[in-house]
């Protein structure tokens, strides 16, 4: 009797320690990325999203723009399929993590490039919405923020 409890105790203690390590080992990465996204989203929703609301999210998010030309019969179909395509490639409306191709850092890289090179919004968008074009200050702010956020996510391999 004395002998048994002597042997069993250290074994079960060791099992418990292993179980705890395994539990946290598996849980911590997803928990910390969730917290990280939550932290990033605070700034995204308060300062970044309002800026890109019309310029980007009218295609890559909820339909925030409802211009009159949408109601023209042929254009209506054209614009809507265009938006469907845009959304299937990239969705930024609900914050982080963004839905798109590859890791968050890949997505952010293509977002940075498309703003930097003014590849987005597509050319014809500004024919209709010239007033929406980012000014220099907005462009710099957005580029800095997306680049900084990308570096943070890169460290976490996200
Ligand atoms: C008028 C609709 C429209 C607007 C506004 C728009 N986009 Fe796009 N975007 C598209 C379409 C359509 C595609 C897919 C075809 C392509 O890549 O050209 C796309 C593709 C992209 C891609 C590449 C996604 C991939 O993985 O292929 C990125 C990044 C992107 N857009 C970023 C932006 C950003 C940033 C803005 C705002 C500055 C923006 N877009 C505004 C329509 C739009």
Backbone and ligand atoms as CSV (ligand in chain L), in Angstrom:
chain,resi,resn,atom,element,x,y,z
A,1,UNK,N,N,0.840,-1.209,0.000
A,1,UNK,CA,C,0.000,0.000,0.000
A,1,UNK,C,C,0.877,1.263,0.000
A,2,UNK,N,N,1.775,1.254,0.917
A,2,UNK,CA,C,2.684,2.391,1.022
A,2,UNK,C,C,3.485,2.525,-0.273
A,3,UNK,N,N,3.934,1.381,-0.758
A,3,UNK,CA,C,4.746,1.331,-1.970
A,3,UNK,C,C,3.981,1.884,-3.172
A,4,UNK,N,N,2.684,1.512,-3.301
A,4,UNK,CA,C,1.882,1.920,-4.465
A,4,UNK,C,C,1.698,3.442,-4.549
A,5,UNK,N,N,1.326,4.017,-3.450
A,5,UNK,CA,C,1.082,5.468,-3.520
A,5,UNK,C,C,2.382,6.225,-3.810
A,6,UNK,N,N,3.471,5.657,-3.379
A,6,UNK,CA,C,4.792,6.235,-3.633
A,6,UNK,C,C,5.091,6.281,-5.135
A,7,UNK,N,N,4.735,5.197,-5.803
A,7,UNK,CA,C,5.034,5.100,-7.236
A,7,UNK,C,C,4.047,5.904,-8.070
A,8,UNK,N,N,2.800,5.818,-7.690
A,8,UNK,CA,C,1.762,6.441,-8.523
A,8,UNK,C,C,1.807,7.966,-8.512
A,9,UNK,N,N,2.105,8.512,-7.359
A,9,UNK,CA,C,2.008,9.977,-7.233
A,9,UNK,C,C,2.897,10.725,-8.234
A,10,UNK,N,N,4.194,10.414,-8.251
A,10,UNK,CA,C,5.022,11.176,-9.202
A,10,UNK,C,C,4.588,10.960,-10.640
A,11,UNK,N,N,4.125,9.749,-10.960
A,11,UNK,CA,C,3.703,9.470,-12.336
A,11,UNK,C,C,2.498,10.316,-12.709
A,12,UNK,N,N,1.494,10.363,-11.840
A,12,UNK,CA,C,0.291,11.123,-12.203
A,12,UNK,C,C,0.590,12.621,-12.223
A,13,UNK,N,N,1.495,13.043,-11.364
A,13,UNK,CA,C,1.869,14.452,-11.366
A,13,UNK,C,C,2.525,14.813,-12.703
A,14,UNK,N,N,3.406,13.924,-13.146
A,14,UNK,CA,C,4.089,14.176,-14.413
A,14,UNK,C,C,3.084,14.228,-15.571
A,15,UNK,N,N,2.118,13.319,-15.526
A,15,UNK,CA,C,1.082,13.304,-16.571
A,15,UNK,C,C,0.316,14.620,-16.586
A,16,UNK,N,N,0.043,15.099,-15.384
A,16,UNK,CA,C,-0.712,16.341,-15.271
A,16,UNK,C,C,0.083,17.502,-15.885
A,17,UNK,N,N,1.371,17.536,-15.567
A,17,UNK,CA,C,2.225,18.607,-16.100
A,17,UNK,C,C,2.265,18.530,-17.630
A,18,UNK,N,N,2.426,17.317,-18.143
A,18,UNK,CA,C,2.467,17.143,-19.598
A,18,UNK,C,C,1.149,17.592,-20.213
A,19,UNK,N,N,0.054,17.216,-19.559
A,19,UNK,CA,C,-1.260,17.591,-20.092
A,19,UNK,C,C,-1.412,19.107,-20.119
A,20,UNK,N,N,-0.940,19.758,-19.040
A,20,UNK,CA,C,-1.068,21.225,-18.984
A,20,UNK,C,C,-0.224,21.880,-20.081
A,21,UNK,N,N,0.995,21.380,-20.234
A,21,UNK,CA,C,1.877,21.949,-21.266
A,21,UNK,C,C,1.258,21.764,-22.649
A,22,UNK,N,N,0.728,20.563,-22.880
A,22,UNK,CA,C,0.134,20.315,-24.191
A,22,UNK,C,C,-1.075,21.209,-24.417
A,23,UNK,N,N,-1.887,21.325,-23.377
A,23,UNK,CA,C,-3.098,22.138,-23.502
A,23,UNK,C,C,-2.738,23.573,-23.880
A,24,UNK,N,N,-1.814,24.166,-23.103
A,24,UNK,CA,C,-1.472,25.550,-23.379
A,24,UNK,C,C,-0.639,25.684,-24.650
A,25,UNK,N,N,0.158,24.665,-24.900
A,25,UNK,CA,C,0.957,24.678,-26.119
A,25,UNK,C,C,0.083,24.809,-27.345
A,26,UNK,N,N,-1.047,24.125,-27.335
A,26,UNK,CA,C,-1.939,24.190,-28.486
A,26,UNK,C,C,-2.857,25.392,-28.451
A,27,UNK,N,N,-3.211,25.803,-27.221
A,27,UNK,CA,C,-4.198,26.877,-27.103
A,27,UNK,C,C,-3.588,28.263,-27.322
A,28,UNK,N,N,-2.374,28.474,-26.830
A,28,UNK,CA,C,-1.842,29.829,-26.804
A,28,UNK,C,C,-1.744,30.514,-28.161
A,29,UNK,N,N,-1.256,29.844,-29.219
A,29,UNK,CA,C,-1.108,30.572,-30.475
A,29,UNK,C,C,-2.434,31.159,-30.977
A,30,UNK,N,N,-3.496,30.367,-30.956
A,30,UNK,CA,C,-4.751,30.888,-31.501
A,30,UNK,C,C,-5.316,31.962,-30.583
A,31,UNK,N,N,-5.113,31.778,-29.279
A,31,UNK,CA,C,-5.612,32.770,-28.338
A,31,UNK,C,C,-4.888,34.094,-28.555
A,32,UNK,N,N,-3.562,34.038,-28.735
A,32,UNK,CA,C,-2.833,35.285,-28.851
A,32,UNK,C,C,-3.111,35.969,-30.184
A,33,UNK,N,N,-3.340,35.177,-31.265
A,33,UNK,CA,C,-3.639,35.840,-32.531
A,33,UNK,C,C,-5.013,36.496,-32.470
A,34,UNK,N,N,-5.908,35.869,-31.723
A,34,UNK,CA,C,-7.231,36.470,-31.572
A,34,UNK,C,C,-7.132,37.813,-30.845
A,35,UNK,N,N,-6.323,37.817,-29.785
A,35,UNK,CA,C,-6.132,39.062,-29.030
A,35,UNK,C,C,-5.457,40.125,-29.889
A,36,UNK,N,N,-4.486,39.673,-30.688
A,36,UNK,CA,C,-3.755,40.587,-31.559
A,36,UNK,C,C,-4.705,41.217,-32.584
A,37,UNK,N,N,-5.532,40.390,-33.213
A,37,UNK,CA,C,-6.509,40.910,-34.183
A,37,UNK,C,C,-7.453,41.902,-33.513
A,38,UNK,N,N,-7.832,41.567,-32.276
A,38,UNK,CA,C,-8.767,42.450,-31.576
A,38,UNK,C,C,-8.127,43.818,-31.361
A,39,UNK,N,N,-6.860,43.783,-30.961
A,39,UNK,CA,C,-6.108,45.015,-30.728
A,39,UNK,C,C,-5.988,45.832,-32.024
A,40,UNK,N,N,-5.620,45.162,-33.113
A,40,UNK,CA,C,-5.444,45.831,-34.399
A,40,UNK,C,C,-6.785,46.395,-34.888
A,41,UNK,N,N,-7.840,45.625,-34.678
A,41,UNK,CA,C,-9.154,46.056,-35.152
A,41,UNK,C,C,-9.645,47.327,-34.463
A,42,UNK,N,N,-9.207,47.551,-33.213
A,42,UNK,CA,C,-9.619,48.766,-32.514
A,42,UNK,C,C,-9.243,49.988,-33.345
A,43,UNK,N,N,-7.999,50.001,-33.801
A,43,UNK,CA,C,-7.526,51.137,-34.591
A,43,UNK,C,C,-8.112,51.078,-36.008
A,44,UNK,N,N,-8.191,49.860,-36.545
A,44,UNK,CA,C,-8.712,49.716,-37.901
A,44,UNK,C,C,-10.122,50.308,-38.005
A,45,UNK,N,N,-10.979,49.931,-37.078
A,45,UNK,CA,C,-12.370,50.395,-37.166
A,45,UNK,C,C,-12.519,51.873,-36.840
A,46,UNK,N,N,-11.631,52.401,-35.960
A,46,UNK,CA,C,-11.813,53.806,-35.599
A,46,UNK,C,C,-11.116,54.758,-36.575
A,47,UNK,N,N,-9.961,54.349,-37.139
A,47,UNK,CA,C,-9.212,55.312,-37.943
A,47,UNK,C,C,-8.987,54.944,-39.403
A,48,UNK,N,N,-8.940,53.651,-39.692
A,48,UNK,CA,C,-8.571,53.250,-41.050
A,48,UNK,C,C,-9.800,52.972,-41.916
A,49,UNK,N,N,-10.682,52.179,-41.363
A,49,UNK,CA,C,-11.852,51.799,-42.142
A,49,UNK,C,C,-12.657,53.005,-42.647
A,50,UNK,N,N,-12.868,54.043,-41.785
A,50,UNK,CA,C,-13.621,55.195,-42.290
A,50,UNK,C,C,-12.981,55.817,-43.535
A,51,UNK,N,N,-11.648,55.784,-43.606
A,51,UNK,CA,C,-10.950,56.364,-44.752
A,51,UNK,C,C,-11.133,55.564,-46.035
A,52,UNK,N,N,-11.189,54.234,-45.899
A,52,UNK,CA,C,-11.267,53.410,-47.107
A,52,UNK,C,C,-12.697,52.944,-47.389
A,53,UNK,N,N,-13.598,53.418,-46.550
A,53,UNK,CA,C,-14.998,53.002,-46.641
A,53,UNK,C,C,-15.558,53.096,-48.068
A,54,UNK,N,N,-15.397,54.290,-48.683
A,54,UNK,CA,C,-15.952,54.462,-50.024
A,54,UNK,C,C,-14.962,54.001,-51.089
A,55,UNK,N,N,-13.709,54.393,-50.923
A,55,UNK,CA,C,-12.694,54.092,-51.945
A,55,UNK,C,C,-12.448,52.602,-52.166
A,56,UNK,N,N,-12.488,51.832,-51.111
A,56,UNK,CA,C,-12.169,50.414,-51.246
A,56,UNK,C,C,-13.359,49.522,-50.904
A,57,UNK,N,N,-14.030,49.845,-49.807
A,57,UNK,CA,C,-15.052,48.912,-49.326
A,57,UNK,C,C,-16.326,48.920,-50.151
A,58,UNK,N,N,-16.461,49.930,-51.021
A,58,UNK,CA,C,-17.627,49.889,-51.901
A,58,UNK,C,C,-17.528,48.666,-52.812
A,59,UNK,N,N,-16.336,48.136,-53.012
A,59,UNK,CA,C,-16.185,46.889,-53.773
A,59,UNK,C,C,-15.686,45.744,-52.882
A,60,UNK,N,N,-14.763,46.049,-51.959
A,60,UNK,CA,C,-14.170,44.986,-51.130
A,60,UNK,C,C,-14.795,44.927,-49.740
A,61,UNK,N,N,-16.092,45.177,-49.664
A,61,UNK,CA,C,-16.747,45.128,-48.367
A,61,UNK,C,C,-18.234,45.268,-48.590
A,62,UNK,N,N,-18.910,45.830,-47.618
A,62,UNK,CA,C,-20.338,46.058,-47.792
A,62,UNK,C,C,-20.513,47.118,-48.878
A,63,UNK,N,N,-21.615,47.055,-49.544
A,63,UNK,CA,C,-21.872,48.053,-50.583
A,63,UNK,C,C,-22.137,49.416,-49.983
A,64,UNK,N,N,-21.072,50.188,-49.837
A,64,UNK,CA,C,-21.242,51.455,-49.151
A,64,UNK,C,C,-21.613,52.577,-50.119
A,65,UNK,N,N,-21.421,52.294,-51.398
A,65,UNK,CA,C,-21.676,53.326,-52.397
A,65,UNK,C,C,-22.877,52.883,-53.217
A,66,UNK,N,N,-23.816,53.787,-53.371
A,66,UNK,CA,C,-24.953,53.381,-54.186
A,66,UNK,C,C,-25.258,54.444,-55.217
A,67,UNK,N,N,-24.363,54.580,-56.177
A,67,UNK,CA,C,-24.519,55.689,-57.112
A,67,UNK,C,C,-25.699,55.487,-58.063
A,68,UNK,N,N,-26.158,56.595,-58.615
A,68,UNK,CA,C,-27.329,56.576,-59.496
A,68,UNK,C,C,-27.134,55.638,-60.682
A,69,UNK,N,N,-25.865,55.530,-61.182
A,69,UNK,CA,C,-25.697,54.762,-62.423
A,69,UNK,C,C,-25.902,53.273,-62.217
A,70,UNK,N,N,-25.896,52.852,-60.964
A,70,UNK,CA,C,-26.221,51.458,-60.651
A,70,UNK,C,C,-27.611,51.068,-61.165
A,71,UNK,N,N,-28.486,52.070,-61.212
A,71,UNK,CA,C,-29.870,51.771,-61.576
A,71,UNK,C,C,-30.057,51.590,-63.075
A,72,UNK,N,N,-29.071,52.014,-63.860
A,72,UNK,CA,C,-29.194,51.804,-65.301
A,72,UNK,C,C,-29.080,50.313,-65.582
A,73,UNK,N,N,-30.001,49.773,-66.387
A,73,UNK,CA,C,-30.137,48.312,-66.514
A,73,UNK,C,C,-28.855,47.559,-66.856
A,74,UNK,N,N,-28.093,47.985,-67.872
A,74,UNK,CA,C,-26.932,47.198,-68.273
A,74,UNK,C,C,-25.796,47.382,-67.272
A,75,UNK,N,N,-25.590,48.639,-66.874
A,75,UNK,CA,C,-24.515,48.952,-65.943
A,75,UNK,C,C,-24.710,48.226,-64.617
A,76,UNK,N,N,-25.945,48.130,-64.205
A,76,UNK,CA,C,-26.276,47.442,-62.964
A,76,UNK,C,C,-25.643,46.052,-62.902
A,77,UNK,N,N,-25.856,45.279,-63.963
A,77,UNK,CA,C,-25.275,43.930,-64.011
A,77,UNK,C,C,-23.765,43.962,-64.039
A,78,UNK,N,N,-23.214,44.898,-64.799
A,78,UNK,CA,C,-21.761,45.013,-64.931
A,78,UNK,C,C,-21.124,45.322,-63.584
A,79,UNK,N,N,-21.635,46.355,-62.933
A,79,UNK,CA,C,-21.077,46.771,-61.649
A,79,UNK,C,C,-21.202,45.654,-60.615
A,80,UNK,N,N,-22.360,45.021,-60.570
A,80,UNK,CA,C,-22.547,43.996,-59.547
A,80,UNK,C,C,-21.626,42.796,-59.734
A,81,UNK,N,N,-21.403,42.401,-60.989
A,81,UNK,CA,C,-20.495,41.265,-61.173
A,81,UNK,C,C,-19.055,41.697,-60.875
A,82,UNK,N,N,-18.764,42.961,-61.150
A,82,UNK,CA,C,-17.456,43.530,-60.829
A,82,UNK,C,C,-17.223,43.473,-59.317
A,83,UNK,N,N,-18.242,43.865,-58.567
A,83,UNK,CA,C,-18.133,43.859,-57.111
A,83,UNK,C,C,-18.024,42.435,-56.577
A,84,UNK,N,N,-18.774,41.532,-57.192
A,84,UNK,CA,C,-18.681,40.128,-56.778
A,84,UNK,C,C,-17.250,39.631,-56.947
A,85,UNK,N,N,-16.649,39.987,-58.088
A,85,UNK,CA,C,-15.271,39.556,-58.334
A,85,UNK,C,C,-14.321,40.170,-57.293
A,86,UNK,N,N,-14.499,41.465,-57.067
A,86,UNK,CA,C,-13.634,42.154,-56.102
A,86,UNK,C,C,-13.741,41.519,-54.721
A,87,UNK,N,N,-14.972,41.220,-54.315
A,87,UNK,CA,C,-15.196,40.659,-52.981
A,87,UNK,C,C,-14.649,39.243,-52.859
A,88,UNK,N,N,-14.722,38.497,-53.952
A,88,UNK,CA,C,-14.220,37.126,-53.875
A,88,UNK,C,C,-12.697,37.113,-53.742
A,89,UNK,N,N,-12.044,38.192,-54.231
A,89,UNK,CA,C,-10.587,38.271,-54.115
A,89,UNK,C,C,-10.154,38.842,-52.773
A,90,UNK,N,N,-10.929,39.800,-52.286
A,90,UNK,CA,C,-10.518,40.505,-51.067
A,90,UNK,C,C,-11.728,41.105,-50.359
A,91,UNK,N,N,-11.845,40.796,-49.068
A,91,UNK,CA,C,-12.944,41.316,-48.250
A,91,UNK,C,C,-12.341,41.984,-47.022
A,92,UNK,N,N,-12.535,43.307,-46.885
A,92,UNK,CA,C,-11.927,44.013,-45.759
A,92,UNK,C,C,-12.973,44.652,-44.854
A,93,UNK,N,N,-14.242,44.370,-45.149
A,93,UNK,CA,C,-15.328,45.053,-44.444
A,93,UNK,C,C,-15.452,44.700,-42.976
A,94,UNK,N,N,-15.143,43.443,-42.624
A,94,UNK,CA,C,-15.357,43.003,-41.242
A,94,UNK,C,C,-14.095,43.079,-40.392
A,95,UNK,N,N,-13.075,43.737,-40.894
A,95,UNK,CA,C,-11.851,43.872,-40.116
A,95,UNK,C,C,-10.962,42.645,-40.202
A,96,UNK,N,N,-10.010,42.566,-39.277
A,96,UNK,CA,C,-9.023,41.481,-39.301
A,96,UNK,C,C,-9.544,40.236,-38.620
A,97,UNK,N,N,-9.159,39.052,-39.118
A,97,UNK,CA,C,-8.360,38.838,-40.313
A,97,UNK,C,C,-9.146,39.144,-41.597
A,98,UNK,N,N,-8.464,39.779,-42.589
A,98,UNK,CA,C,-9.076,40.030,-43.889
A,98,UNK,C,C,-9.272,38.705,-44.604
A,99,UNK,N,N,-10.287,38.664,-45.462
A,99,UNK,CA,C,-10.461,37.455,-46.277
A,99,UNK,C,C,-9.869,37.706,-47.656
A,100,UNK,N,N,-8.905,36.867,-48.035
A,100,UNK,CA,C,-8.274,37.056,-49.330
A,100,UNK,C,C,-7.347,35.907,-49.653
A,101,UNK,N,N,-6.450,36.144,-50.610
A,101,UNK,CA,C,-5.532,35.079,-51.027
A,101,UNK,C,C,-4.282,35.052,-50.174
A,102,UNK,N,N,-4.053,33.925,-49.521
A,102,UNK,CA,C,-2.814,33.755,-48.763
A,102,UNK,C,C,-2.910,34.237,-47.332
A,103,UNK,N,N,-1.735,34.388,-46.727
A,103,UNK,CA,C,-1.670,34.828,-45.338
A,103,UNK,C,C,-2.048,36.301,-45.232
A,104,UNK,N,N,-2.298,36.742,-44.010
A,104,UNK,CA,C,-2.614,38.147,-43.776
A,104,UNK,C,C,-1.496,39.060,-44.298
A,105,UNK,N,N,-0.252,38.610,-44.109
A,105,UNK,CA,C,0.868,39.444,-44.540
A,105,UNK,C,C,0.928,39.549,-46.074
A,106,UNK,N,N,0.534,38.481,-46.766
A,106,UNK,CA,C,0.476,38.532,-48.238
A,106,UNK,C,C,-0.610,39.511,-48.679
A,107,UNK,N,N,-1.755,39.390,-48.027
A,107,UNK,CA,C,-2.884,40.253,-48.381
A,107,UNK,C,C,-2.509,41.716,-48.156
A,108,UNK,N,N,-1.878,41.970,-46.985
A,108,UNK,CA,C,-1.517,43.356,-46.670
A,108,UNK,C,C,-0.476,43.904,-47.643
A,109,UNK,N,N,0.408,43.028,-48.087
A,109,UNK,CA,C,1.408,43.449,-49.076
A,109,UNK,C,C,0.709,43.915,-50.350
A,110,UNK,N,N,-0.270,43.164,-50.808
A,110,UNK,CA,C,-0.937,43.560,-52.050
A,110,UNK,C,C,-1.811,44.800,-51.842
A,111,UNK,N,N,-2.327,44.968,-50.625
A,111,UNK,CA,C,-3.084,46.189,-50.334
A,111,UNK,C,C,-2.143,47.397,-50.380
A,112,UNK,N,N,-0.984,47.267,-49.736
A,112,UNK,CA,C,0.002,48.358,-49.732
A,112,UNK,C,C,0.392,48.716,-51.163
A,113,UNK,N,N,0.717,47.697,-51.945
A,113,UNK,CA,C,1.163,47.941,-53.327
A,113,UNK,C,C,0.069,48.602,-54.154
A,114,UNK,N,N,-1.164,48.148,-53.966
A,114,UNK,CA,C,-2.221,48.701,-54.813
A,114,UNK,C,C,-2.521,50.159,-54.454
A,115,UNK,N,N,-2.309,50.529,-53.191
A,115,UNK,CA,C,-2.495,51.936,-52.822
A,115,UNK,C,C,-1.284,52.759,-53.277
A,116,UNK,N,N,-0.099,52.193,-53.039
A,116,UNK,CA,C,1.143,52.891,-53.372
A,116,UNK,C,C,1.215,53.213,-54.869
A,117,UNK,N,N,0.910,52.210,-55.685
A,117,UNK,CA,C,1.019,52.374,-57.138
A,117,UNK,C,C,-0.281,52.886,-57.755
A,118,UNK,N,N,-1.227,53.163,-56.902
A,118,UNK,CA,C,-2.554,53.619,-57.340
A,118,UNK,C,C,-3.161,52.682,-58.380
A,119,UNK,N,N,-2.970,51.402,-58.119
A,119,UNK,CA,C,-3.568,50.395,-58.979
A,119,UNK,C,C,-5.057,50.226,-58.627
A,120,UNK,N,N,-5.361,50.574,-57.389
A,120,UNK,CA,C,-6.729,50.501,-56.901
A,120,UNK,C,C,-7.110,51.850,-56.336
A,121,UNK,N,N,-8.370,52.244,-56.362
A,121,UNK,CA,C,-9.459,51.602,-57.092
A,121,UNK,C,C,-9.194,51.610,-58.591
A,122,UNK,N,N,-9.870,50.740,-59.319
A,122,UNK,CA,C,-9.667,50.708,-60.770
A,122,UNK,C,C,-9.906,52.094,-61.378
A,123,UNK,N,N,-9.194,52.379,-62.444
A,123,UNK,CA,C,-9.200,53.684,-63.097
A,123,UNK,C,C,-10.611,54.254,-63.296
A,124,UNK,N,N,-11.511,53.430,-63.818
A,124,UNK,CA,C,-12.834,53.981,-64.137
A,124,UNK,C,C,-13.641,54.402,-62.916
A,125,UNK,N,N,-13.239,53.909,-61.752
A,125,UNK,CA,C,-13.924,54.299,-60.517
A,125,UNK,C,C,-13.775,55.804,-60.289
A,126,UNK,N,N,-12.569,56.340,-60.535
A,126,UNK,CA,C,-12.346,57.764,-60.313
A,126,UNK,C,C,-12.956,58.635,-61.404
A,127,UNK,N,N,-13.269,58.027,-62.542
A,127,UNK,CA,C,-13.992,58.792,-63.559
A,127,UNK,C,C,-15.335,59.208,-62.979
A,128,UNK,N,N,-15.910,58.301,-62.185
A,128,UNK,CA,C,-17.213,58.556,-61.587
A,128,UNK,C,C,-17.101,59.269,-60.238
A,129,UNK,N,N,-15.996,58.992,-59.523
A,129,UNK,CA,C,-15.908,59.492,-58.142
A,129,UNK,C,C,-14.602,60.224,-57.894
A,130,UNK,N,N,-14.354,61.245,-58.697
A,130,UNK,CA,C,-13.098,61.964,-58.596
A,130,UNK,C,C,-12.841,62.518,-57.196
A,131,UNK,N,N,-13.891,62.991,-56.582
A,131,UNK,CA,C,-13.761,63.644,-55.277
A,131,UNK,C,C,-13.260,62.699,-54.195
A,132,UNK,N,N,-13.407,61.400,-54.433
A,132,UNK,CA,C,-13.051,60.440,-53.390
A,132,UNK,C,C,-11.559,60.144,-53.319
A,133,UNK,N,N,-10.819,60.579,-54.319
A,133,UNK,CA,C,-9.395,60.236,-54.363
A,133,UNK,C,C,-8.685,60.614,-53.044
A,134,UNK,N,N,-7.813,59.704,-52.551
A,134,UNK,CA,C,-7.068,59.998,-51.319
A,134,UNK,C,C,-6.200,61.219,-51.547
A,135,UNK,N,N,-6.113,62.113,-50.535
A,135,UNK,CA,C,-5.111,63.159,-50.644
A,135,UNK,C,C,-3.788,62.607,-50.116
A,136,UNK,N,N,-2.735,63.424,-50.219
A,136,UNK,CA,C,-1.404,62.936,-49.899
A,136,UNK,C,C,-1.294,62.453,-48.447
A,137,UNK,N,N,-1.900,63.230,-47.554
A,137,UNK,CA,C,-1.835,62.908,-46.125
A,137,UNK,C,C,-2.530,61.567,-45.846
A,138,UNK,N,N,-3.691,61.394,-46.451
A,138,UNK,CA,C,-4.431,60.142,-46.252
A,138,UNK,C,C,-3.647,58.951,-46.788
A,139,UNK,N,N,-3.065,59.170,-47.966
A,139,UNK,CA,C,-2.319,58.087,-48.600
A,139,UNK,C,C,-1.132,57.673,-47.710
A,140,UNK,N,N,-0.383,58.666,-47.210
A,140,UNK,CA,C,0.765,58.362,-46.348
A,140,UNK,C,C,0.317,57.650,-45.079
A,141,UNK,N,N,-0.752,58.154,-44.486
A,141,UNK,CA,C,-1.255,57.536,-43.255
A,141,UNK,C,C,-1.628,56.072,-43.506
A,142,UNK,N,N,-2.375,55.822,-44.574
A,142,UNK,CA,C,-2.818,54.454,-44.876
A,142,UNK,C,C,-1.637,53.530,-45.140
A,143,UNK,N,N,-0.693,54.032,-45.946
A,143,UNK,CA,C,0.467,53.191,-46.266
A,143,UNK,C,C,1.248,52.845,-45.010
A,144,UNK,N,N,1.482,53.855,-44.155
A,144,UNK,CA,C,2.213,53.586,-42.912
A,144,UNK,C,C,1.491,52.587,-42.038
A,145,UNK,N,N,0.196,52.782,-41.924
A,145,UNK,CA,C,-0.569,51.908,-41.026
A,145,UNK,C,C,-0.586,50.458,-41.537
A,146,UNK,N,N,-0.831,50.286,-42.820
A,146,UNK,CA,C,-0.882,48.914,-43.365
A,146,UNK,C,C,0.502,48.255,-43.300
A,147,UNK,N,N,1.559,49.049,-43.530
A,147,UNK,CA,C,2.916,48.484,-43.465
A,147,UNK,C,C,3.260,48.085,-42.037
A,148,UNK,N,N,2.938,48.951,-41.096
A,148,UNK,CA,C,3.241,48.686,-39.686
A,148,UNK,C,C,2.482,47.434,-39.205
A,149,UNK,N,N,1.224,47.379,-39.575
A,149,UNK,CA,C,0.405,46.230,-39.178
A,149,UNK,C,C,0.951,44.945,-39.796
A,150,UNK,N,N,1.423,45.054,-41.020
A,150,UNK,CA,C,1.986,43.872,-41.676
A,150,UNK,C,C,3.208,43.365,-40.913
A,151,UNK,N,N,4.053,44.289,-40.449
A,151,UNK,CA,C,5.251,43.882,-39.702
A,151,UNK,C,C,4.881,43.185,-38.395
A,152,UNK,N,N,3.857,43.699,-37.738
A,152,UNK,CA,C,3.401,43.072,-36.483
A,152,UNK,C,C,2.928,41.639,-36.762
A,153,UNK,N,N,2.158,41.476,-37.817
A,153,UNK,CA,C,1.629,40.146,-38.139
A,153,UNK,C,C,2.721,39.208,-38.649
A,154,UNK,N,N,3.730,39.808,-39.280
A,154,UNK,CA,C,4.839,39.006,-39.797
A,154,UNK,C,C,5.579,38.320,-38.649
A,155,UNK,N,N,5.737,39.039,-37.547
A,155,UNK,CA,C,6.413,38.483,-36.369
A,155,UNK,C,C,5.666,37.287,-35.822
A,156,UNK,N,N,4.354,37.297,-35.967
A,156,UNK,CA,C,3.533,36.199,-35.443
A,156,UNK,C,C,3.298,35.135,-36.511
A,157,UNK,N,N,3.902,35.320,-37.677
A,157,UNK,CA,C,3.764,34.367,-38.778
A,157,UNK,C,C,2.303,34.194,-39.204
A,158,UNK,N,N,1.582,35.313,-39.259
A,158,UNK,CA,C,0.163,35.224,-39.631
A,158,UNK,C,C,-0.078,35.650,-41.081
L,1,LIG,C1,C,-14.857,49.694,-58.290
L,1,LIG,C2,C,-14.519,48.509,-57.529
L,1,LIG,C3,C,-13.224,48.462,-56.741
L,1,LIG,C4,C,-12.758,49.386,-55.835
L,1,LIG,C5,C,-13.406,50.679,-55.407
L,1,LIG,C6,C,-11.502,48.856,-55.325
L,1,LIG,N1,N,-11.222,47.650,-55.919
L,1,LIG,FE1,FE,-9.653,46.408,-55.488
L,1,LIG,N2,N,-10.297,45.077,-56.886
L,1,LIG,C7,C,-11.440,45.219,-57.669
L,1,LIG,C8,C,-11.540,44.090,-58.576
L,1,LIG,C9,C,-12.645,43.866,-59.606
L,1,LIG,C10,C,-10.428,43.255,-58.304
L,1,LIG,C11,C,-10.072,41.943,-58.981
L,1,LIG,C12,C,-9.461,42.171,-60.314
L,1,LIG,C13,C,-8.122,42.859,-60.227
L,1,LIG,O1,O,-7.234,42.381,-59.484
L,1,LIG,O2,O,-7.959,43.868,-60.891
L,1,LIG,C14,C,-9.675,43.915,-57.246
L,1,LIG,C15,C,-8.497,43.416,-56.697
L,1,LIG,C16,C,-7.816,43.987,-55.638
L,1,LIG,C17,C,-6.641,43.421,-55.023
L,1,LIG,C18,C,-5.954,42.141,-55.428
L,1,LIG,C19,C,-6.594,40.991,-54.714
L,1,LIG,C20,C,-6.058,39.663,-55.212
L,1,LIG,O3,O,-5.610,38.881,-54.354
L,1,LIG,O4,O,-6.101,39.430,-56.398
L,1,LIG,C21,C,-6.272,44.265,-54.012
L,1,LIG,C22,C,-5.110,44.100,-53.046
L,1,LIG,C23,C,-7.199,45.361,-54.016
L,1,LIG,N3,N,-8.135,45.162,-55.001
L,1,LIG,C24,C,-7.139,46.429,-53.136
L,1,LIG,C25,C,-7.973,47.530,-53.196
L,1,LIG,C26,C,-7.819,48.701,-52.362
L,1,LIG,C27,C,-6.751,48.884,-51.290
L,1,LIG,C28,C,-8.795,49.570,-52.727
L,1,LIG,C29,C,-9.004,50.966,-52.210
L,1,LIG,C30,C,-7.892,51.883,-52.321
L,1,LIG,C31,C,-9.583,48.937,-53.774
L,1,LIG,N4,N,-9.036,47.708,-54.045
L,1,LIG,C32,C,-10.697,49.492,-54.395
L,1,LIG,C33,C,-12.360,46.248,-57.594
L,1,LIG,C34,C,-12.252,47.372,-56.790
